[in-house]
């Protein structure tokens, strides 16, 4: 019995129309799915043919002949080698990018230090304290003017005014501007030159003999007396 005949027999039964409609719906769904599968199969076949054509073209360039299976077997080592070279090249590229990033970081740090030094010099500020206090506002610092007329500003205000107006920064004003807060100390008076007493070491001017000559005369006199006594005996 054909499907159409069986469906007609089902419809002839009591309440068979609903059952027949359900069967027809399932059949239509199966047909739609079948068409979808057929379409996917065609797509896969087309892609496979394209891939085979590409592989054979590559094999021809590489000087490899034979069917698809032998060509793939011959190309596998070359493909692995190419993949290894690609991996190595990617690794070197990553290392080069890392070095470039590090170099850029060092350059940015150098430029920041150079700008900080310029700002500190123009403002008469301590660079270390300036970095600690205003490191997060570094982009708002700028130097305007030339030579002795240079002025450092924080935003739109001169730096010293901005610091004085900010209660959290004002506490460190003396440390930030040490030259302005330091008071000059008086120079020490020169010590008076020491004066040595005149004459002998005892300070007497009427004593014409020093200690050394007195000691020598006493020793000479004693020796002379001994010699005379020896001669008389």
C-alpha positions, 0 to 999 in steps of 0.5 A, a space after each residue: 500500500 502506498 503512503 497516500 492510500 494509507 493516509 486516505 484509509 486513516 482519514 476515513 476512520 472515526 477521528 482519523 482526520 486529526 491523526 492523518 494531519 499529524 502524520 502529514 506534519 511529521 512527514 513534511 518535517 522529515 522532508 525538510 530535514 532531508 533537504 537540509 542534510 542534502 544541502 549540507 552534504 553538497 557544501 561539504 563536497 564542494 569544500 572538499 573538492 576545493 581543498 583537494 584542488 588547493 592541496 594538489 596545486 601546492 604539491 605541484 609547486 613543491 614538486 610532489 606528484 601522485 594522488 591526494 593521499 600520497 601528496 598529503 603524506 609527502 606534504 605533512 613533514 613540510 607542513 609541520 616544518 612550516 608550522 614550527 617556523 611560524 611558531 618560532 616567528 610568532 615567539 620572536 615577534 612577541 619578544 620584540 613587542 615586549 622589548 618595544 613595550 619596555 623601551 617605550 616605558 623607559 622612554 616615558 619614565 625618562 621624559 617624565 623625570 626630565 620634565 619633573 627636573 625642569 618643573 622643580 628647577 623653575 619652581 625652586 622646588 624639591 624634586 622628590 617632594 614634588 613627585 610624592 605630592 603631585 605625582 598624580 597631578 603631573 599632567 596638570 603641571 606646566 612651565 610658562 614663560 622664558 628665562 627668569 620669567 618662567 612660572 610653574 602652574 598647577 592647572 590655572 594657578 601658579 604652583 605656590 599659590 595652588 599649594 598655599 590654597 590646598 590644606 592637604 598640600 600646605 602642610 608640606 609647603 616648607 619641604 616642597 619649597 626649602 629655599 623659600 622657607 630657610 632663613 639665613 643664619 648670621 655668620 659667626 664672629 671671628 675668634 680673637 687672635 691669641 697673644 703670646 706673653 713676651 720674654 721668658 716662658 714665665 712672662 718675665 722680661 728681666 730674666 735674661 737666662 732661659 731654663 736651658 742655659 741655666 741647666 747647662 751652667 749648673 752641669 758645667 760647674 759641677 763637672 769642673 769642681 769634680 775635676 779640680 778635686 781629682 787634680 788636688 788629690 
